[in-house]
Amino acid sequence: MTILRSPAGIPDATVARLPLYLRALDELAASGTDVCSSEHLATAAGVNSAIVRKDLSHLGSYGTRGVGYDVRFLAGHIATVVGQTQPWPVVIVGAGHLGSALAAYQGFGARGVKVAAVVDADPALVGTVVGGHEVRSIDALTDVIEYGEVSLAIISTPPAAAQSVADALVAAGITSILNFAPTALQVPPHVDLRQVDVAAELQILGYHAHHRRQADPAEEAVLS
């Protein structure tokens, strides 16, 4: 087994796939699998085996030729690389339907993330409980981040409020933001911003479904 080296300089595309590999490896370990090939891992993660080998080469791990990868060893290293070996507190800004669902989501803990607080600007929501967390006022955002040692933030507000929320988060010291509001945000270069636009993703799927239907007259006839 090759000695693992520093993960510095890993391409963003590889970083984006590491959680997929980690989830797949955890599932393989839970099923009793001790060693897996790149093909096995690729199938479990839903990617190409050549991509798996290239991605893992950035970690310095090439497995054992003719044997494969030690599942638990590789999972442990990837967990270290993606920061899952310590809990990352996250604040959710926006306690509407989406924010409440995220606050109640039970899968964060297994991925090294814990919800530290939920905040909202609506006085009608402040003081209510979502996902076991009492909703605090947006006015307390700086204190929540400082005293909760919060590192990550999720924006689940209406689009019109998202930019001002992002500005407030950056001013409070947050450098990692996941934005669910369907609007483009402007943040400083040192801030990592990830965008999740569910409606846009559905539109993309709709586009492909539409063109498949046009290309297949039989399908068009059945659907009509």
Secondary structure, 3 states (H helix, E strand, C coil): CCCCCCCCCCCHHHHHHHHHHHHHHHHHHHCCCCEECHHHHHHHHCCCHHHHHHHHHCCCCCCECCCEEEHHHHHHHHHHHCCCCCCEEEEEECCCHHHHHHHHCCCCHHHCEEEEEEEECCCCCCCCEECCEEEEEHHHHHHHHHHCCCCEEEECCCHHHHHHHHHHHHHCCCCEEEECCCCCCCCCCCCEEEECCHHHHHHHHHHHHHHHHHHCHHHHHHHC
